[in-house]
Amino acid sequence: MLRTFIAIFPPPEVREALFQAARGLPKSKDFRLVNQEKIHLTLKFLGDVAEDDLDGVKLALQPIRDGHDPFEVSTSNFGAFPSEKKPRILWAGIEVGKERLCTVVEDVENLLEPASFERENRPYTPHLTLGRTWAHRTTLGTSEICPPALRFTVSGVDLVESTPSKNGINYSILATYPFKSP
């Protein structure tokens, strides 16, 4: 079984800038920050996929290439799930391009539903996860500090495998689906 998800990885300079901004938060010591090379936008978590089913997933995602043109997104504020008063996940939001990301997510859902992947019931909130905490004693207070406004082009999506190791989680890109150029 392969633990998989669909994602968009920003360029390295965007990931580095977000990582540095997260390190600058007063409460950053309360979080275990994500390694900057692993910062990404998750579009859909697939969970465990049997190796025999992987080709079917790859084939089901093929039409995503022709359904979208590359588009710009920009980062916005810091935030936390489930809330800033009881944060578990520290994230940076997306401002420009949010609607386009939601359209891509809807297409991914439509493409994978016939392949027996259940649709996500929660509304999609595009965000880049920057850190996690299990200490409920912290509050975040991100409203007074904003990450730098960073822009990047979304030019496709990746099918990614997540593998635990002694040094944390490793990501391997199993397939890339570049969007058609205009």
N, C-alpha and C positions, 0 to 999 in steps of 0.2 A: 504494500500500500504506500502511496505517495501522498503526503500532505501538501495540498496545492491551493493556489489562489491566483486571481487575475489582478495585475497591478500596473501602475505607471511609475517609473523611476525618473525623478527630475535629474538634470545634469549635475555632475559632481560639484560645481561651484555653488549651486543652489543648496544642495544638501549640506555642504560645509558651512555656508552662511547661516542656515537654520540651526545647525548643531551649535555653532558658536553663540548665536542669540539665546538658545535654550540654556547654555552654560552660564550666561550672564544673568539669568533670572535669580532673584534673591533666594528662592526656594529650590533651586536646582539640586542642591545637595540632598534633598528629600526624595529625589527621583533617580532611578537608574536610567540614564539616557541611552537611547538607541545609538549604535555605531553609525556614524554619518553615512557610510556606504549602503546602509540598509534602510534609510529613510525613503518612503514610497507612499503613493496613494493606493490603497486597496480598493478595488472596484467590486470584487466578489470573492468571498472565501468559499472554496469548494470542499475543504476538508480532505478526508482520506479517499483517494481514487486508486482503484486497482490498476496495476500496470497494464493489464489486458484492456482496460477501458480508456487508457490515455490517448490512443490514436483516435477514438471516437470524440473525445473532448477537443482535441486539436482540430479535427475536421469540422466539428460543430462551430468553432470560433472563426473559421476561415472568412465567412461573409463580413465580419467586422471590418476587414481591410477596405472594402469598397463602400461602406456605409458612412464614412467620415473623411473629412479633410483635416490636415493638421490645424491646430488652433492654439491660441495663447491663453495661459492662465497666470494669475498672480496670487501670491500669498497675502493673507490678511492678518488677523489677530491671533494671539495665543488663546487657547481655551483648554477645558478639561472635561473628561467624561468621568462619572456621571454629572458632576458639577464642580465649580471652583471651591465650594465649601467642603466637599468630600471627594477630592480628585483621586482617580486611579490612573488615568491616562492623560498625559500632557501632549497637546497637539498644536499645530499651526493650521489655520483655516485657509480656505481658498475664496477669493473675492471675484476677480474677473475670470470668466470661463466656467463658473459653477454650473450654469444651465447646460452648457455643452457636455460637461462631465456627467451630469445626470442623464443626458440622452445616451451617452456611451454605456452607462451602467444599465439603463433600460434595455438597450440592444443586447448586451451580454446576458441579461436575465432571459430575454426572449429566445436567444440562440441556445442557451443551455437547459432551459426548461424541458424541451423534448428529449434531452439526453438524461432525464430523471434527476436534475438538480432543482431542488425546491427554490422558489422565489423568496427573496428577503422581504419580510413583512414591514420592517422599519423603513422610514424614509431615509434616503441616502444623504449623508452629510460629508461632503468631501473634506478630508483633512489628512495631514501628514503627521503620523505618530512620532513624537520626539522622546518620550520617556514614560516610564511606568513606576508606580509606587504601591506598596501594600500597607503603608503607614497611614492610617486614617486620622492621625493627629495633625496633619498639615492642612493648611488652606493655601490656595494658589495665589490669588491677588494679581492676576495677569492684566487687569484692565488698565493699569498705569504704565505698562511696558508692552510695546508692540515689536514683533520681529521686523526686520527690514522688509520693505515691499520688494519682492523678488518676482520677476517674470520669467517664464520659460514656455517653450513650445511643446505641446503634447502631439507627438507624431505617430503614436501607435500604442499598443498594449502588449504586455507580456504574460505568459502563463508561467508561473513560478512554483518551484518545489521548495518547501521549508523543511530542513533536516536538523534535528537537535544534535549537538556535539558537546564535548566537554568544555568548549569555549563559548557556548551559547548556541544560537540558531544560525545556520548557514542557508543562504538562498542560492538556488541554481535556476537560471532561466531555461525552461524546457522548450519554449516556442515564442517567437516574436511575430506580431501582427502589425506591420507598418500601415498607416493610413495612406490612402491614395493622395498623391500631390495634385493640387489644382491645375 
